[in-house]
């Protein structure tokens, strides 16, 4: 675990997705490239892949900020990047009060709903800021490898994440 100096916020960057479903591997690939260079104090980056339950439990360790990196279908052109602030529960579940729990297919909204439940049950505090760096997918069919447009968006997503964690580094 990365123990930052006093006064430094703790940020977790989590790449989520299934590398066996084409562009769904965007978050995993982005975090893999992000880890090629050192991160600021207090910032951890992990490839959580499809292990959403593990991510929810890891967040109980007291992070100030969570940056999720994932595909985000919003109707734009494939490869379009989005920055979403989903700190408020309604911002991440679309207003749904119950999110079904399926350990094999847990999207970020389901992970965050589980985190809310775990925090309520344990008294732990969720991250005070939750952001999503998302990319519009072109293809989510079975197969390994990103489509050309989504693959071309990865370097810009890495830059976005680096800027975000630099901004979040000091409390």
Buried (B, 14 or more C-beta within 10 A) or exposed (E): EBEBEEEBBBBBBBBBBBBEBBBBBBBBBBBBBBBEEEBBBBBBBBBBBBBBBBBBBBBBEEBBBBBBBBBBEEEEEBBBBEBBEBBEBEBBBEEEEEBEBEEEEBBBBBBBBBBBEBBEEEEBEBBEBBBBBBBBBBBBEEBEEBBEBBBEBBEBBBEBBBEBBEEBBEE
